[in-house]
């Protein structure tokens, strides 16, 4: 299945893209997607920084924040990757 991913701010900068489409096996969970992004981070211009940024990110599955690596993903789910940010 293909899972669309949107990367924001430092996550987009670290991976050099704002969107991605990850091919994952049926029955995949959020941890599988996180691992796939980790593989992309390892191939980036600054792997250590990319990995550090991804480790601090919040993951939204269809707009709902989760940190549960066992959260199931289904075809058509959209995942947003949001690094910590501040504002006011």
PDB file of N, CA, C and O in Angstrom:
ATOM      1  N   UNK A   1       0.845  -1.176   0.000  1.00  0.00           N
ATOM      2  CA  UNK A   1       0.000   0.000   0.000  1.00  0.00           C
ATOM      3  C   UNK A   1       0.890   1.238   0.000  1.00  0.00           C
ATOM      4  O   UNK A   1       2.021   1.211   0.485  1.00  0.00           O
ATOM      5  N   UNK A   2       0.362   2.306  -0.546  1.00  0.00           N
ATOM      6  CA  UNK A   2       1.081   3.578  -0.576  1.00  0.00           C
ATOM      7  C   UNK A   2       0.491   4.487   0.500  1.00  0.00           C
ATOM      8  O   UNK A   2      -0.723   4.674   0.576  1.00  0.00           O
ATOM      9  N   UNK A   3       1.370   5.048   1.330  1.00  0.00           N
ATOM     10  CA  UNK A   3       0.941   5.975   2.377  1.00  0.00           C
ATOM     11  C   UNK A   3       1.572   7.336   2.085  1.00  0.00           C
ATOM     12  O   UNK A   3       2.796   7.468   2.105  1.00  0.00           O
ATOM     13  N   UNK A   4       0.743   8.352   1.814  1.00  0.00           N
ATOM     14  CA  UNK A   4       1.289   9.686   1.585  1.00  0.00           C
ATOM     15  C   UNK A   4       1.753  10.313   2.897  1.00  0.00           C
ATOM     16  O   UNK A   4       1.103  10.186   3.935  1.00  0.00           O
ATOM     17  N   UNK A   5       2.895  10.991   2.818  1.00  0.00           N
ATOM     18  CA  UNK A   5       3.491  11.621   3.997  1.00  0.00           C
ATOM     19  C   UNK A   5       3.772  13.076   3.661  1.00  0.00           C
ATOM     20  O   UNK A   5       4.323  13.384   2.604  1.00  0.00           O
ATOM     21  N   UNK A   6       3.392  13.965   4.561  1.00  0.00           N
ATOM     22  CA  UNK A   6       3.731  15.372   4.411  1.00  0.00           C
ATOM     23  C   UNK A   6       4.674  15.748   5.544  1.00  0.00           C
ATOM     24  O   UNK A   6       4.383  15.515   6.717  1.00  0.00           O
ATOM     25  N   UNK A   7       5.806  16.333   5.174  1.00  0.00           N
ATOM     26  CA  UNK A   7       6.838  16.718   6.131  1.00  0.00           C
ATOM     27  C   UNK A   7       6.826  18.234   6.276  1.00  0.00           C
ATOM     28  O   UNK A   7       6.686  18.957   5.289  1.00  0.00           O
ATOM     29  N   UNK A   8       6.971  18.710   7.499  1.00  0.00           N
ATOM     30  CA  UNK A   8       6.900  20.135   7.770  1.00  0.00           C
ATOM     31  C   UNK A   8       8.203  20.641   8.375  1.00  0.00           C
ATOM     32  O   UNK A   8       8.919  19.902   9.051  1.00  0.00           O
ATOM     33  N   UNK A   9       8.497  21.913   8.120  1.00  0.00           N
ATOM     34  CA  UNK A   9       9.579  22.671   8.745  1.00  0.00           C
ATOM     35  C   UNK A   9      10.900  21.896   8.761  1.00  0.00           C
ATOM     36  O   UNK A   9      11.397  21.496   7.708  1.00  0.00           O
ATOM     37  N   UNK A  10      11.465  21.684   9.945  1.00  0.00           N
ATOM     38  CA  UNK A  10      12.783  21.048  10.055  1.00  0.00           C
ATOM     39  C   UNK A  10      12.797  19.628   9.498  1.00  0.00           C
ATOM     40  O   UNK A  10      13.825  19.175   8.996  1.00  0.00           O
ATOM     41  N   UNK A  11      11.676  18.923   9.580  1.00  0.00           N
ATOM     42  CA  UNK A  11      11.618  17.566   9.020  1.00  0.00           C
ATOM     43  C   UNK A  11      11.754  17.619   7.504  1.00  0.00           C
ATOM     44  O   UNK A  11      12.463  16.804   6.913  1.00  0.00           O
ATOM     45  N   UNK A  12      11.079  18.574   6.874  1.00  0.00           N
ATOM     46  CA  UNK A  12      11.188  18.740   5.423  1.00  0.00           C
ATOM     47  C   UNK A  12      12.608  19.145   5.042  1.00  0.00           C
ATOM     48  O   UNK A  12      13.165  18.626   4.075  1.00  0.00           O
ATOM     49  N   UNK A  13      13.188  20.064   5.795  1.00  0.00           N
ATOM     50  CA  UNK A  13      14.550  20.509   5.502  1.00  0.00           C
ATOM     51  C   UNK A  13      15.550  19.370   5.667  1.00  0.00           C
ATOM     52  O   UNK A  13      16.460  19.220   4.851  1.00  0.00           O
ATOM     53  N   UNK A  14      15.390  18.577   6.704  1.00  0.00           N
ATOM     54  CA  UNK A  14      16.333  17.488   6.976  1.00  0.00           C
ATOM     55  C   UNK A  14      16.290  16.409   5.899  1.00  0.00           C
ATOM     56  O   UNK A  14      17.322  15.838   5.549  1.00  0.00           O
ATOM     57  N   UNK A  15      15.096  16.130   5.375  1.00  0.00           N
ATOM     58  CA  UNK A  15      14.967  15.081   4.361  1.00  0.00           C
ATOM     59  C   UNK A  15      14.986  15.629   2.942  1.00  0.00           C
ATOM     60  O   UNK A  15      15.000  14.864   1.978  1.00  0.00           O
ATOM     61  N   UNK A  16      14.985  16.951   2.810  1.00  0.00           N
ATOM     62  CA  UNK A  16      15.078  17.557   1.490  1.00  0.00           C
ATOM     63  C   UNK A  16      13.824  17.429   0.650  1.00  0.00           C
ATOM     64  O   UNK A  16      13.898  17.439  -0.578  1.00  0.00           O
ATOM     65  N   UNK A  17      12.676  17.308   1.294  1.00  0.00           N
ATOM     66  CA  UNK A  17      11.403  17.208   0.565  1.00  0.00           C
ATOM     67  C   UNK A  17      10.264  17.560   1.511  1.00  0.00           C
ATOM     68  O   UNK A  17      10.393  17.441   2.729  1.00  0.00           O
ATOM     69  N   UNK A  18       9.154  17.992   0.940  1.00  0.00           N
ATOM     70  CA  UNK A  18       7.984  18.309   1.763  1.00  0.00           C
ATOM     71  C   UNK A  18       6.940  17.204   1.714  1.00  0.00           C
ATOM     72  O   UNK A  18       6.082  17.118   2.593  1.00  0.00           O
ATOM     73  N   UNK A  19       7.008  16.368   0.702  1.00  0.00           N
ATOM     74  CA  UNK A  19       6.067  15.255   0.596  1.00  0.00           C
ATOM     75  C   UNK A  19       6.817  13.991   0.209  1.00  0.00           C
ATOM     76  O   UNK A  19       7.921  14.035  -0.334  1.00  0.00           O
ATOM     77  N   UNK A  20       6.193  12.882   0.501  1.00  0.00           N
ATOM     78  CA  UNK A  20       6.738  11.581   0.127  1.00  0.00           C
ATOM     79  C   UNK A  20       5.563  10.626   0.007  1.00  0.00           C
ATOM     80  O   UNK A  20       4.466  10.907   0.490  1.00  0.00           O
ATOM     81  N   UNK A  21       5.797   9.528  -0.621  1.00  0.00           N
ATOM     82  CA  UNK A  21       4.797   8.462  -0.705  1.00  0.00           C
ATOM     83  C   UNK A  21       5.546   7.173  -0.424  1.00  0.00           C
ATOM     84  O   UNK A  21       6.366   6.734  -1.229  1.00  0.00           O
ATOM     85  N   UNK A  22       5.262   6.573   0.715  1.00  0.00           N
ATOM     86  CA  UNK A  22       5.996   5.384   1.136  1.00  0.00           C
ATOM     87  C   UNK A  22       5.200   4.137   0.813  1.00  0.00           C
ATOM     88  O   UNK A  22       4.016   4.036   1.135  1.00  0.00           O
ATOM     89  N   UNK A  23       5.859   3.198   0.180  1.00  0.00           N
ATOM     90  CA  UNK A  23       5.222   1.910  -0.085  1.00  0.00           C
ATOM     91  C   UNK A  23       5.485   1.006   1.106  1.00  0.00           C
ATOM     92  O   UNK A  23       6.631   0.691   1.427  1.00  0.00           O
ATOM     93  N   UNK A  24       4.409   0.597   1.752  1.00  0.00           N
ATOM     94  CA  UNK A  24       4.488  -0.253   2.937  1.00  0.00           C
ATOM     95  C   UNK A  24       3.640  -1.491   2.706  1.00  0.00           C
ATOM     96  O   UNK A  24       2.687  -1.452   1.928  1.00  0.00           O
ATOM     97  N   UNK A  25       3.974  -2.587   3.371  1.00  0.00           N
ATOM     98  CA  UNK A  25       3.164  -3.802   3.196  1.00  0.00           C
ATOM     99  C   UNK A  25       1.787  -3.641   3.842  1.00  0.00           C
ATOM    100  O   UNK A  25       1.623  -2.876   4.793  1.00  0.00           O
ATOM    101  N   UNK A  26       0.815  -4.359   3.322  1.00  0.00           N
ATOM    102  CA  UNK A  26      -0.495  -4.383   3.972  1.00  0.00           C
ATOM    103  C   UNK A  26      -0.299  -4.823   5.419  1.00  0.00           C
ATOM    104  O   UNK A  26       0.507  -5.712   5.694  1.00  0.00           O
ATOM    105  N   UNK A  27      -1.022  -4.213   6.333  1.00  0.00           N
ATOM    106  CA  UNK A  27      -0.882  -4.533   7.748  1.00  0.00           C
ATOM    107  C   UNK A  27       0.216  -3.741   8.436  1.00  0.00           C
ATOM    108  O   UNK A  27       0.525  -3.994   9.600  1.00  0.00           O
ATOM    109  N   UNK A  28       0.811  -2.781   7.726  1.00  0.00           N
ATOM    110  CA  UNK A  28       1.891  -1.983   8.312  1.00  0.00           C
ATOM    111  C   UNK A  28       1.359  -1.141   9.468  1.00  0.00           C
ATOM    112  O   UNK A  28       0.171  -0.829   9.550  1.00  0.00           O
ATOM    113  N   UNK A  29       2.276  -0.789  10.348  1.00  0.00           N
ATOM    114  CA  UNK A  29       1.966   0.055  11.502  1.00  0.00           C
ATOM    115  C   UNK A  29       2.831   1.311  11.435  1.00  0.00           C
ATOM    116  O   UNK A  29       3.754   1.396  10.625  1.00  0.00           O
ATOM    117  N   UNK A  30       2.528   2.278  12.287  1.00  0.00           N
ATOM    118  CA  UNK A  30       3.264   3.540  12.276  1.00  0.00           C
ATOM    119  C   UNK A  30       4.767   3.312  12.417  1.00  0.00           C
ATOM    120  O   UNK A  30       5.555   4.016  11.786  1.00  0.00           O
ATOM    121  N   UNK A  31       5.171   2.356  13.222  1.00  0.00           N
ATOM    122  CA  UNK A  31       6.595   2.067  13.383  1.00  0.00           C
ATOM    123  C   UNK A  31       7.263   1.686  12.072  1.00  0.00           C
ATOM    124  O   UNK A  31       8.428   2.019  11.854  1.00  0.00           O
ATOM    125  N   UNK A  32       6.543   0.990  11.195  1.00  0.00           N
ATOM    126  CA  UNK A  32       7.096   0.648   9.882  1.00  0.00           C
ATOM    127  C   UNK A  32       7.342   1.911   9.068  1.00  0.00           C
ATOM    128  O   UNK A  32       8.372   2.040   8.406  1.00  0.00           O
ATOM    129  N   UNK A  33       6.398   2.836   9.117  1.00  0.00           N
ATOM    130  CA  UNK A  33       6.560   4.097   8.406  1.00  0.00           C
ATOM    131  C   UNK A  33       7.722   4.892   8.994  1.00  0.00           C
ATOM    132  O   UNK A  33       8.520   5.464   8.250  1.00  0.00           O
ATOM    133  N   UNK A  34       7.823   4.932  10.313  1.00  0.00           N
ATOM    134  CA  UNK A  34       8.920   5.643  10.963  1.00  0.00           C
ATOM    135  C   UNK A  34      10.263   5.032  10.564  1.00  0.00           C
ATOM    136  O   UNK A  34      11.231   5.758  10.334  1.00  0.00           O
ATOM    137  N   UNK A  35      10.324   3.712  10.482  1.00  0.00           N
ATOM    138  CA  UNK A  35      11.560   3.046  10.060  1.00  0.00           C
ATOM    139  C   UNK A  35      11.904   3.385   8.616  1.00  0.00           C
ATOM    140  O   UNK A  35      13.071   3.591   8.285  1.00  0.00           O
ATOM    141  N   UNK A  36      10.885   3.443   7.750  1.00  0.00           N
ATOM    142  CA  UNK A  36      11.113   3.797   6.345  1.00  0.00           C
ATOM    143  C   UNK A  36      11.637   5.227   6.229  1.00  0.00           C
ATOM    144  O   UNK A  36      12.525   5.503   5.422  1.00  0.00           O
ATOM    145  N   UNK A  37      11.089   6.128   7.031  1.00  0.00           N
ATOM    146  CA  UNK A  37      11.616   7.494   7.035  1.00  0.00           C
ATOM    147  C   UNK A  37      13.043   7.519   7.576  1.00  0.00           C
ATOM    148  O   UNK A  37      13.865   8.313   7.119  1.00  0.00           O
ATOM    149  N   UNK A  38      13.339   6.661   8.539  1.00  0.00           N
ATOM    150  CA  UNK A  38      14.703   6.555   9.056  1.00  0.00           C
ATOM    151  C   UNK A  38      15.682   6.121   7.984  1.00  0.00           C
ATOM    152  O   UNK A  38      16.824   6.581   7.957  1.00  0.00           O
ATOM    153  N   UNK A  39      15.243   5.239   7.102  1.00  0.00           N
ATOM    154  CA  UNK A  39      16.084   4.823   5.975  1.00  0.00           C
ATOM    155  C   UNK A  39      16.338   6.005   5.051  1.00  0.00           C
ATOM    156  O   UNK A  39      17.454   6.192   4.566  1.00  0.00           O
ATOM    157  N   UNK A  40      15.308   6.800   4.811  1.00  0.00           N
ATOM    158  CA  UNK A  40      15.472   8.002   3.985  1.00  0.00           C
ATOM    159  C   UNK A  40      16.436   8.980   4.676  1.00  0.00           C
ATOM    160  O   UNK A  40      17.259   9.615   4.017  1.00  0.00           O
ATOM    161  N   UNK A  41      16.327   9.093   5.998  1.00  0.00           N
ATOM    162  CA  UNK A  41      17.209   9.988   6.748  1.00  0.00           C
ATOM    163  C   UNK A  41      18.662   9.558   6.604  1.00  0.00           C
ATOM    164  O   UNK A  41      19.551  10.397   6.463  1.00  0.00           O
ATOM    165  N   UNK A  42      18.901   8.256   6.639  1.00  0.00           N
ATOM    166  CA  UNK A  42      20.270   7.740   6.522  1.00  0.00           C
ATOM    167  C   UNK A  42      20.888   8.088   5.176  1.00  0.00           C
ATOM    168  O   UNK A  42      22.111   8.169   5.058  1.00  0.00           O
ATOM    169  N   UNK A  43      20.056   8.295   4.160  1.00  0.00           N
ATOM    170  CA  UNK A  43      20.547   8.621   2.821  1.00  0.00           C
ATOM    171  C   UNK A  43      20.564  10.128   2.563  1.00  0.00           C
ATOM    172  O   UNK A  43      20.902  10.560   1.461  1.00  0.00           O
ATOM    173  N   UNK A  44      20.204  10.926   3.558  1.00  0.00           N
ATOM    174  CA  UNK A  44      20.138  12.379   3.377  1.00  0.00           C
ATOM    175  C   UNK A  44      21.533  12.994   3.431  1.00  0.00           C
ATOM    176  O   UNK A  44      22.520  12.309   3.700  1.00  0.00           O
ATOM    177  N   UNK A  45      21.596  14.298   3.169  1.00  0.00           N
ATOM    178  CA  UNK A  45      22.879  15.008   3.194  1.00  0.00           C
ATOM    179  C   UNK A  45      23.499  15.045   4.583  1.00  0.00           C
ATOM    180  O   UNK A  45      24.723  15.082   4.710  1.00  0.00           O
ATOM    181  N   UNK A  46      22.681  15.037   5.620  1.00  0.00           N
ATOM    182  CA  UNK A  46      23.156  15.084   7.008  1.00  0.00           C
ATOM    183  C   UNK A  46      22.385  14.042   7.818  1.00  0.00           C
ATOM    184  O   UNK A  46      21.439  14.380   8.531  1.00  0.00           O
ATOM    185  N   UNK A  47      22.793  12.769   7.707  1.00  0.00           N
ATOM    186  CA  UNK A  47      22.026  11.687   8.327  1.00  0.00           C
ATOM    187  C   UNK A  47      21.819  11.839   9.832  1.00  0.00           C
ATOM    188  O   UNK A  47      20.737  11.537  10.334  1.00  0.00           O
ATOM    189  N   UNK A  48      22.824  12.296  10.551  1.00  0.00           N
ATOM    190  CA  UNK A  48      22.690  12.420  12.006  1.00  0.00           C
ATOM    191  C   UNK A  48      21.630  13.459  12.360  1.00  0.00           C
ATOM    192  O   UNK A  48      20.804  13.231  13.244  1.00  0.00           O
ATOM    193  N   UNK A  49      21.654  14.593  11.675  1.00  0.00           N
ATOM    194  CA  UNK A  49      20.657  15.632  11.928  1.00  0.00           C
ATOM    195  C   UNK A  49      19.263  15.148  11.542  1.00  0.00           C
ATOM    196  O   UNK A  49      18.309  15.352  12.293  1.00  0.00           O
ATOM    197  N   UNK A  50      19.135  14.515  10.390  1.00  0.00           N
ATOM    198  CA  UNK A  50      17.826  14.034   9.937  1.00  0.00           C
ATOM    199  C   UNK A  50      17.246  13.036  10.934  1.00  0.00           C
ATOM    200  O   UNK A  50      16.060  13.098  11.258  1.00  0.00           O
ATOM    201  N   UNK A  51      18.068  12.125  11.416  1.00  0.00           N
ATOM    202  CA  UNK A  51      17.597  11.138  12.391  1.00  0.00           C
ATOM    203  C   UNK A  51      17.179  11.818  13.693  1.00  0.00           C
ATOM    204  O   UNK A  51      16.168  11.449  14.291  1.00  0.00           O
ATOM    205  N   UNK A  52      17.954  12.806  14.130  1.00  0.00           N
ATOM    206  CA  UNK A  52      17.624  13.523  15.365  1.00  0.00           C
ATOM    207  C   UNK A  52      16.312  14.288  15.220  1.00  0.00           C
ATOM    208  O   UNK A  52      15.497  14.304  16.142  1.00  0.00           O
ATOM    209  N   UNK A  53      16.106  14.918  14.074  1.00  0.00           N
ATOM    210  CA  UNK A  53      14.859  15.654  13.841  1.00  0.00           C
ATOM    211  C   UNK A  53      13.677  14.693  13.859  1.00  0.00           C
ATOM    212  O   UNK A  53      12.682  14.951  14.536  1.00  0.00           O
ATOM    213  N   UNK A  54      13.774  13.590  13.124  1.00  0.00           N
ATOM    214  CA  UNK A  54      12.664  12.635  13.065  1.00  0.00           C
ATOM    215  C   UNK A  54      12.334  12.057  14.441  1.00  0.00           C
ATOM    216  O   UNK A  54      11.172  11.780  14.737  1.00  0.00           O
ATOM    217  N   UNK A  55      13.351  11.876  15.277  1.00  0.00           N
ATOM    218  CA  UNK A  55      13.130  11.311  16.616  1.00  0.00           C
ATOM    219  C   UNK A  55      12.303  12.244  17.500  1.00  0.00           C
ATOM    220  O   UNK A  55      11.639  11.791  18.432  1.00  0.00           O
ATOM    221  N   UNK A  56      12.341  13.546  17.209  1.00  0.00           N
ATOM    222  CA  UNK A  56      11.604  14.525  18.025  1.00  0.00           C
ATOM    223  C   UNK A  56      10.232  14.865  17.449  1.00  0.00           C
ATOM    224  O   UNK A  56       9.474  15.619  18.059  1.00  0.00           O
ATOM    225  N   UNK A  57       9.913  14.322  16.293  1.00  0.00           N
ATOM    226  CA  UNK A  57       8.681  14.707  15.600  1.00  0.00           C
ATOM    227  C   UNK A  57       7.432  14.094  16.222  1.00  0.00           C
ATOM    228  O   UNK A  57       7.473  13.055  16.880  1.00  0.00           O
ATOM    229  N   UNK A  58       6.332  14.780  15.986  1.00  0.00           N
ATOM    230  CA  UNK A  58       5.000  14.263  16.274  1.00  0.00           C
ATOM    231  C   UNK A  58       4.439  13.732  14.966  1.00  0.00           C
ATOM    232  O   UNK A  58       4.612  14.348  13.915  1.00  0.00           O
ATOM    233  N   UNK A  59       3.772  12.598  15.029  1.00  0.00           N
ATOM    234  CA  UNK A  59       3.185  11.975  13.841  1.00  0.00           C
ATOM    235  C   UNK A  59       1.670  12.044  13.955  1.00  0.00           C
ATOM    236  O   UNK A  59       1.088  11.637  14.960  1.00  0.00           O
ATOM    237  N   UNK A  60       1.044  12.566  12.911  1.00  0.00           N
ATOM    238  CA  UNK A  60      -0.411  12.629  12.841  1.00  0.00           C
ATOM    239  C   UNK A  60      -0.876  11.657  11.769  1.00  0.00           C
ATOM    240  O   UNK A  60      -0.420  11.717  10.627  1.00  0.00           O
ATOM    241  N   UNK A  61      -1.774  10.770  12.135  1.00  0.00           N
ATOM    242  CA  UNK A  61      -2.373   9.840  11.176  1.00  0.00           C
ATOM    243  C   UNK A  61      -3.799  10.316  10.950  1.00  0.00           C
ATOM    244  O   UNK A  61      -4.633  10.281  11.855  1.00  0.00           O
ATOM    245  N   UNK A  62      -4.060  10.755   9.741  1.00  0.00           N
ATOM    246  CA  UNK A  62      -5.366  11.338   9.407  1.00  0.00           C
ATOM    247  C   UNK A  62      -5.767  12.423  10.397  1.00  0.00           C
ATOM    248  O   UNK A  62      -6.920  12.503  10.820  1.00  0.00           O
ATOM    249  N   UNK A  63      -4.786  13.265  10.762  1.00  0.00           N
ATOM    250  CA  UNK A  63      -5.050  14.414  11.618  1.00  0.00           C
ATOM    251  C   UNK A  63      -5.057  14.146  13.105  1.00  0.00           C
ATOM    252  O   UNK A  63      -5.289  15.064  13.892  1.00  0.00           O
ATOM    253  N   UNK A  64      -4.806  12.909  13.515  1.00  0.00           N
ATOM    254  CA  UNK A  64      -4.816  12.553  14.937  1.00  0.00           C
ATOM    255  C   UNK A  64      -3.393  12.211  15.381  1.00  0.00           C
ATOM    256  O   UNK A  64      -2.766  11.307  14.830  1.00  0.00           O
ATOM    257  N   UNK A  65      -2.892  12.936  16.375  1.00  0.00           N
ATOM    258  CA  UNK A  65      -1.536  12.708  16.869  1.00  0.00           C
ATOM    259  C   UNK A  65      -1.439  11.363  17.571  1.00  0.00           C
ATOM    260  O   UNK A  65      -2.319  10.980  18.342  1.00  0.00           O
ATOM    261  N   UNK A  66      -0.353  10.657  17.289  1.00  0.00           N
ATOM    262  CA  UNK A  66      -0.091   9.394  17.983  1.00  0.00           C
ATOM    263  C   UNK A  66       1.415   9.182  18.084  1.00  0.00           C
ATOM    264  O   UNK A  66       2.172   9.570  17.195  1.00  0.00           O
ATOM    265  N   UNK A  67       1.826   8.571  19.163  1.00  0.00           N
ATOM    266  CA  UNK A  67       3.223   8.164  19.324  1.00  0.00           C
ATOM    267  C   UNK A  67       3.311   6.648  19.422  1.00  0.00           C
ATOM    268  O   UNK A  67       4.375   6.096  19.699  1.00  0.00           O
ATOM    269  N   UNK A  68       2.187   5.980  19.192  1.00  0.00           N
ATOM    270  CA  UNK A  68       2.108   4.520  19.285  1.00  0.00           C
ATOM    271  C   UNK A  68       2.672   3.891  18.019  1.00  0.00           C
ATOM    272  O   UNK A  68       2.042   3.934  16.963  1.00  0.00           O
ATOM    273  N   UNK A  69       3.853   3.311  18.129  1.00  0.00           N
ATOM    274  CA  UNK A  69       4.490   2.684  16.966  1.00  0.00           C
ATOM    275  C   UNK A  69       3.666   1.515  16.438  1.00  0.00           C
ATOM    276  O   UNK A  69       3.857   1.088  15.299  1.00  0.00           O
ATOM    277  N   UNK A  70       2.761   0.998  17.246  1.00  0.00           N
ATOM    278  CA  UNK A  70       1.916  -0.119  16.816  1.00  0.00           C
ATOM    279  C   UNK A  70       0.577   0.336  16.233  1.00  0.00           C
ATOM    280  O   UNK A  70      -0.282  -0.495  15.937  1.00  0.00           O
ATOM    281  N   UNK A  71       0.394   1.640  16.068  1.00  0.00           N
ATOM    282  CA  UNK A  71      -0.853   2.145  15.486  1.00  0.00           C
ATOM    283  C   UNK A  71      -0.962   1.640  14.047  1.00  0.00           C
ATOM    284  O   UNK A  71      -0.044   1.842  13.252  1.00  0.00           O
ATOM    285  N   UNK A  72      -2.067   0.992  13.707  1.00  0.00           N
ATOM    286  CA  UNK A  72      -2.206   0.436  12.360  1.00  0.00           C
ATOM    287  C   UNK A  72      -2.372   1.527  11.306  1.00  0.00           C
ATOM    288  O   UNK A  72      -2.959   2.579  11.560  1.00  0.00           O
ATOM    289  N   UNK A  73      -1.847   1.250  10.133  1.00  0.00           N
ATOM    290  CA  UNK A  73      -2.030   2.116   8.975  1.00  0.00           C
ATOM    291  C   UNK A  73      -2.823   1.349   7.929  1.00  0.00           C
ATOM    292  O   UNK A  73      -2.684   0.133   7.792  1.00  0.00           O
ATOM    293  N   UNK A  74      -3.645   2.064   7.205  1.00  0.00           N
ATOM    294  CA  UNK A  74      -4.398   1.445   6.121  1.00  0.00           C
ATOM    295  C   UNK A  74      -4.203   2.271   4.859  1.00  0.00           C
ATOM    296  O   UNK A  74      -3.837   3.445   4.923  1.00  0.00           O
ATOM    297  N   UNK A  75      -4.448   1.653   3.722  1.00  0.00           N
ATOM    298  CA  UNK A  75      -4.337   2.361   2.454  1.00  0.00           C
ATOM    299  C   UNK A  75      -5.234   3.590   2.507  1.00  0.00           C
ATOM    300  O   UNK A  75      -6.390   3.510   2.923  1.00  0.00           O
ATOM    301  N   UNK A  76      -4.703   4.704   2.091  1.00  0.00           N
ATOM    302  CA  UNK A  76      -5.476   5.940   2.105  1.00  0.00           C
ATOM    303  C   UNK A  76      -5.229   6.808   3.317  1.00  0.00           C
ATOM    304  O   UNK A  76      -5.604   7.981   3.316  1.00  0.00           O
ATOM    305  N   UNK A  77      -4.597   6.260   4.372  1.00  0.00           N
ATOM    306  CA  UNK A  77      -4.235   7.096   5.514  1.00  0.00           C
ATOM    307  C   UNK A  77      -3.220   8.138   5.053  1.00  0.00           C
ATOM    308  O   UNK A  77      -2.379   7.864   4.196  1.00  0.00           O
ATOM    309  N   UNK A  78      -3.307   9.318   5.621  1.00  0.00           N
ATOM    310  CA  UNK A  78      -2.320  10.364   5.366  1.00  0.00           C
ATOM    311  C   UNK A  78      -1.568  10.616   6.667  1.00  0.00           C
ATOM    312  O   UNK A  78      -2.171  10.706   7.737  1.00  0.00           O
ATOM    313  N   UNK A  79      -0.251  10.729   6.567  1.00  0.00           N
ATOM    314  CA  UNK A  79       0.579  10.939   7.753  1.00  0.00           C
ATOM    315  C   UNK A  79       1.300  12.274   7.616  1.00  0.00           C
ATOM    316  O   UNK A  79       1.928  12.551   6.594  1.00  0.00           O
ATOM    317  N   UNK A  80       1.205  13.095   8.651  1.00  0.00           N
ATOM    318  CA  UNK A  80       1.935  14.354   8.734  1.00  0.00           C
ATOM    319  C   UNK A  80       3.046  14.184   9.761  1.00  0.00           C
ATOM    320  O   UNK A  80       2.849  13.577  10.814  1.00  0.00           O
ATOM    321  N   UNK A  81       4.217  14.729   9.438  1.00  0.00           N
ATOM    322  CA  UNK A  81       5.378  14.647  10.323  1.00  0.00           C
ATOM    323  C   UNK A  81       5.721  16.074  10.743  1.00  0.00           C
ATOM    324  O   UNK A  81       6.168  16.888   9.935  1.00  0.00           O
ATOM    325  N   UNK A  82       5.500  16.356  12.027  1.00  0.00           N
ATOM    326  CA  UNK A  82       5.653  17.711  12.551  1.00  0.00           C
ATOM    327  C   UNK A  82       6.766  17.766  13.590  1.00  0.00           C
ATOM    328  O   UNK A  82       6.664  17.126  14.637  1.00  0.00           O
ATOM    329  N   UNK A  83       7.820  18.516  13.319  1.00  0.00           N
ATOM    330  CA  UNK A  83       8.849  18.692  14.339  1.00  0.00           C
ATOM    331  C   UNK A  83       8.353  19.659  15.410  1.00  0.00           C
ATOM    332  O   UNK A  83       7.378  20.379  15.196  1.00  0.00           O
ATOM    333  N   UNK A  84       9.021  19.676  16.557  1.00  0.00           N
ATOM    334  CA  UNK A  84       8.636  20.643  17.589  1.00  0.00           C
ATOM    335  C   UNK A  84       8.797  22.065  17.045  1.00  0.00           C
ATOM    336  O   UNK A  84       9.727  22.353  16.291  1.00  0.00           O
ATOM    337  N   UNK A  85       7.899  22.925  17.432  1.00  0.00           N
ATOM    338  CA  UNK A  85       7.993  24.322  17.029  1.00  0.00           C
ATOM    339  C   UNK A  85       7.376  25.168  18.124  1.00  0.00           C
ATOM    340  O   UNK A  85       6.661  24.666  18.992  1.00  0.00           O
ATOM    341  N   UNK A  86       7.659  26.435  18.071  1.00  0.00           N
ATOM    342  CA  UNK A  86       7.073  27.338  19.062  1.00  0.00           C
ATOM    343  C   UNK A  86       6.486  28.530  18.327  1.00  0.00           C
ATOM    344  O   UNK A  86       6.806  28.794  17.168  1.00  0.00           O
ATOM    345  N   UNK A  87       5.664  29.204  18.998  1.00  0.00           N
ATOM    346  CA  UNK A  87       5.040  30.381  18.399  1.00  0.00           C
ATOM    347  C   UNK A  87       4.125  31.017  19.413  1.00  0.00           C
ATOM    348  O   UNK A  87       4.027  30.569  20.555  1.00  0.00           O
ATOM    349  N   UNK A  88       3.475  32.034  18.997  1.00  0.00           N
ATOM    350  CA  UNK A  88       2.597  32.631  19.971  1.00  0.00           C
ATOM    351  C   UNK A  88       1.866  33.799  19.483  1.00  0.00           C
ATOM    352  O   UNK A  88       1.086  34.394  20.226  1.00  0.00           O
TER     353      UNK A  88
END
